[in-house]
Amino acid sequence: MPMSRNRRSRHAVLAGAGLLAALAVYGVGQQATASATDTDAQAPAPTTAPTAASQTETPAPSRTAPAPARTGAPAPARTTAPAPAAAPTGGATAKPAPGTTAPAPLKPAELPDGGRQEWKPMGEVTSLPLSGDFQLNECVSVAKATAWHQQGFRGSTRDTVAVQDTLTFPDEATAAAAYRTAVGAMKDCQATSRELQRKAALPQDAAVRQTANTADGTSWQRRWTGVQGISSPGDQANHVYAVQRGNVLALLHYDEPASASAAPSYDFRGDTAVLRTLGALLAK
């Protein structure tokens, strides 16, 4: 699929005349991974091991699970506010390349927990050409995207953010390979996250589970004590969504801090609806 305890775990990036300002989560780095079938989980997984999801739809016909992806290098540590983000590796500029347009982002009400969070867009969509790899979180990095489109949202709950990153690829086969990379990396994300916690001398409590699956998308939840860097430190839940249609891959994440200011935890039983809505958006 980041700061002080009340910072959220990634960053949304807004572009303007060659300037990027980080607003929420995820960066750009290096890699590739995985796939899915159609399933929705019914109850949270224990914090010691991931559990399988349970609701089922017609599975996608031809995806296979790839090899695990390596983690990318962590972003600089943050404190109470997002720091300016560097441009994506590989030479992103403020002007989109021809033929790299992507569908409009989800509407705020279509985001996870939209009714309670009352999401508001953070600026306009950023669209940049991309020739390097895109790093989503500590676990997921995908290669060969030609353009990156990002929209950040802030929720009504303090320090709660959502970010939609939409990547366009040269063709459908390349986008499908990137989707498989993301799925495979998230399957290994619990082990990856616990290794980061071990190195940071933190409790190794990361628990990652698949929460839903549709014909063209998969979602996950990661609960853990965050390692400062790409994520903010402290207890948190990260909700990650990946959907691929044609030559486009959408990666959405919603981060909940476990703090006194945070609302009750999001019920991930709504994740199947989020995946379907995102898939319908990409199909337009």
N, C-alpha and C positions, 0 to 999 in steps of 0.2 A: 505497500500500500512504500521537542522544543522549549528555558527561561526559569523564572522563579515558579513557585508552586502555583501562583495564579496565572501563569502564562499557558497558552495552549500549545499543543504539540507540533505544529508545522508552520508553513507560511504561504499565503496567497500573494501573488505578485501582480502588481499593476504596472503597465508600461506607459511612458510618455516621453516622446522625443529623445529616445535613447536612455531613459532613466527607469530603473525598476525599483519599486518599493515593496518590501515583503510585508504581508498582512496576516498570514495565518500559518501555513505549513508546507511541507514537501518541497524538495529542491530538484536539482538536476544533476545526475552523476553517471553511473555506468552499470549495464547488464541485460538479463533475460530469463523467463519461465512460464506457465501451466494452463489447465483446463477445468471442465466441470460437467454436471448433469443437473437435474432440477429438484432441489431439496430445501426445505425450510425447517430450522431447529425450533423446538418448543420450549426449552428451558435452558438457563445459563449453564455453561460448563464449569466444572470445578476448577480451581486455580492451579491444579497440578498437572492437568493433561487436557489436550483438546478433545472435543467430542464430535460425533457425526451429526449432520443436520437431519431433519426428518420430513419436511413437506416435499412433495415431488411433482414436477412438471415433465413434459416431453423433453428428454435430454437432447443436447446438440448432437448431430449425427457423427461428426468426424474429428473430435479433438482428442489428443492423447497427452498424458502428463509428461512434462519435460523434466530435465535435471534441475536440482535446486540451484537458485541464484545466490551469488555472494552478496554480502552487504556492501554498500558503498561507504565512502568516507563520510563521517559525521560533519554536519554543518557547525559553524561557530556557535558557542554557547550564548544563550540570551538571558536577559534579566526580566524586567517587568514589561517590556514592550518589544515588538518585532524589530530586528535590525534590518538595514537595507540589504537586499539580496543581491548576490552577484548574478550576472547574466548566465544563462545555461552554457555548459561547456560546448565547444564546437562552433562558437561564433554566432550566437543569436543577436539580432539587431532589432531596432524598433519598427521595422517595416516588414510586413508579412510577404512571404514569397508567393508568386502567382500559383493559383490552383491549390492553395493550402487552407482554404476556408473550412470551418467546422460548423456543425449545428449550433444554434444558440444554447446557452446553458439552461439547466432546469430553472423553473420559476421558484421563488422562495417557498411557496406553499407545497411544492412537490419534493422538497428536501426531506430527509429523515427527521421525524419529530417536528414537522413544520408547524402544526397547530400550536404546540407549546412554546417552541423557540421563537416564533415570529421573526424568521430570518430576514435580514436586510442586506442587499448587495453592498460590498465594499468597493466602490468605484466601478469602473467599466471593465469589460473583458479585455485581457491582455492577449495579443496574438503576435507570435514571434516565429520566424524561421528557425529551425533547429537541425544541426548536423551532428551533434554529439548525443550522448546517452541521457536518458531522463531518470532521475532517482526520486522515487515516491516517498520512501521511508527507510528505516534501517534494514528492511528486508527486500524491497522490490526496486529493481532498476531495469529499464527496458531500452533496447537499442533500435536504431534505424528510423526513428520518427523524423519527418521532414518539417513539421510545424507543431507548435505548442500553444494552446489556448487556455487561459486560466481565469476563473471567476471565484472570488472569495465572498463569503457571507458571514455576518456576525449575528449570533443569536441573542435573545433577550436575557438569557442567563449569562452572568459575567464570565468573561474569558472563554466562552464557548464559540468555536468557529467551525465552518464547513468550507471545503475548497473543492471545486470541480476542475480537474485538469483534463483537457481533451487533446489527444494526440492524433495527428494525421500521418499516414504512411504512404509509401509509393504505390502499394497495391494491397488487396485484401489478404493475400497469403502472408505478407510481412506483418500486417496488423494482427492476424490470427496467431502468428508465432509469438508476438509480443504479449498477447493475452495469455497464452500458455505459460510464458515466462513468469508473468505476474502471479498466476494461480499456483505454479510450482513453488515460487518463492514464499508465498503466504502459507503453504503447507509446512514449510520449514521455519516459519517465522517464530514459533515458540522457542525452538532450540536456539535460533539466532539471537533472540531477545534475552534469553537466560544467560547466554555466553557473555553478552554485553554487560548484563547485571553482575555476573561473576567478576569480570575485569574491573568493574566500578565498585566492588565490595558492597553491593546492594543485595537485599533478599532476592533470591532467584524464584520469583513468584509469577513470571509472565505466563499467561494462559491464553492461547489463541484457538478459536474455533470457527468453523464455517457456519454461517447462520442461514444462508439461503442460496439457491441455485436455480437459474432459468436456462433456457436453450442457448442464450448468448451472454450470460453474466453470472457472477459469483460474488458473494459478500462474506465478510468475516468480522469478528470482534476480537480485539486484543485488550485484555485487562492486565495491568502491570504497574510496578513502580518504575516510572520512566527514567531512562538514563539521559542526562542533560547532553544536548548536542542537536541532533535532528529533532528529537522530542524534548519537551520541557520536563524537568524533574518532578517526581512525586506521583502519587496514586492517580491513575487515569484509565479511561476506556477509550479505545480508538476503534471507530467503525469504518471499514474500508469496502468499497464497491468497485468492481471492474466489469465493464460491458464492452463487447466488441461487435460492431456491425460494419460490413464492407471494409474500407480502408481506414476506419476510425476506431480508436480505443479511448473510452472515457474512464477516468479514475477519479472517484469521488471519495472524500473522507470527511468524517464528522468526529470531533474530539471532545470528550467530556472530562473535565477535571473533577477529581473526587475531593471537593472542598466544601466548606460551610456555605459558600455562595452558590454552589451548583444545585440545580433542580434534581429530582429523583432520576435514576438511571433510565435511559431510553429503552423501550421494549423492542428488542430486535425482531420480534415476530412480524413487524412491518417491513422487513427488509426485502421480501419477495416483491411487494408492491413497488418499492423504490427501484429495484432492478428492472421490472417491467416498464415503468415510466421512463427510465433512462434509455432502455432499448427502443421504445417507441419514438423517443426524441431523436435518436441516431438514425432511425429508419426514414425520417422525413427528408 
